[in-house]
Amino acid sequence: MKLFFRHFGEGPPLIILHGIFGISDNWVTIGKRLAEKFSVYIPDLRNHGQSPHSPTFNYAAMADDLLEFIEDHKIEKPVIIGHSMGGKVAMTFTLEHQEMVEKLIVVDISPRRYPGRNVHFDMIGAMMEVDFEHIHTREEVEKFLTERIPDQRIRLFVMKNLYRKTRHTLDWRLNLQAISSNMDYVFEGIDTNEVYKGAVLFIRGGKSDYITGTDTELIRNFFPSAMIQTIEGASHWVHADAPEELCRLFSGFLGKTCTAGEIETV
C-alpha cells in the first residue's frame, strides 16, 4: 500500500507514526522541529488521512505498509517514533526487522493487550452517525458531535478528519467501517518471541494509564535496553500536553536538539 506522507528537513531519517483516528498533520509541528536535524517522514497509516482504504486493518498489515514505505523511499536505518496505535506499529515493525531500525521511541503505549475503551467506541459511533446529506458545514458537524463527544479537545481532534468531498459535501477521511470492524485488532498485544536489543525509549504521560508500573517487565522482555521516562501532568496526548518536555526527551535520547513550538491539536 502506498501511504500518503509529509516530509521535512534533511539529515538522518526519522519516521513518526500517529495513533488511532489521527493523521500525519497531528505531528507536523514537532516533525518540523525535528527536521532541523533529521529528514522527517510522517505518513498517514492505512484507513487514515489521505492514505488508501482497505478492509484489512491490523498491526501485521500496517507493519508491512511501513516496510514498503521504507523500501520505496530508500530510507536506511531510520529512527522510528510511534504514538499509541502508531507505537504498536513501530514495535511490531522493529521486532520483525531489527536490522532496519536505528532507534525506537514509543509514546504512551505498552506491548500488552488492552481492554476495549469506551472513548474509542463513542468516537466511532458519533462519527458514523453524522448524516452528511443533511449536515453540510463544520459548524453543523461540531454542533451534532457536542452531545456525543462532550470533551472539546477530543471533538476537535475527531474533526481534523473532515474534508470537503465535493463543493457542497463533507465526509470523513477515515475508513470508519474498516476501523470499527477491526477494533479488536487495535487493542491486541505484541505476540512474538523476538527481542530487540537496540536503543529504545518509552515515554508515558503521568496522567495516562496506557503505561503503568506493571508494564515494565513486559516492555523489557521485548526491549531489554528500554528506558522508560514519565512526563508528569501529561495525558495520553503527550505531544499536545507537554511538547517542550517531549522534545527535551527526544533530544537527550537522539543526541540532537528538538526545540518545541506551538502545538495546535492532538
ABEGO torsion letter per residue (X at the ends): XBBBBBBBEBEBBBBBBBBBGBBAAAAAAAAAAAAAABBBBBBBBBGBEABBBBABBBAAAAAAAAAAAAAAAGBBGBBBBBBEAAAAAAAAAAAABAAABABBBBBGBBABBBBBBAAAAAAAAAAAABBAAABABAAAAAAAAAAABABAAAAAAAAAABBBABAABBBBABBAAAAAAAAAAAABBBBBABBBABBBBBBBBAABAABBAAAAAAAAAABAABBBBBBBGBBABAAAABAAAAAAAAAAAAGBBBBBBBBABX
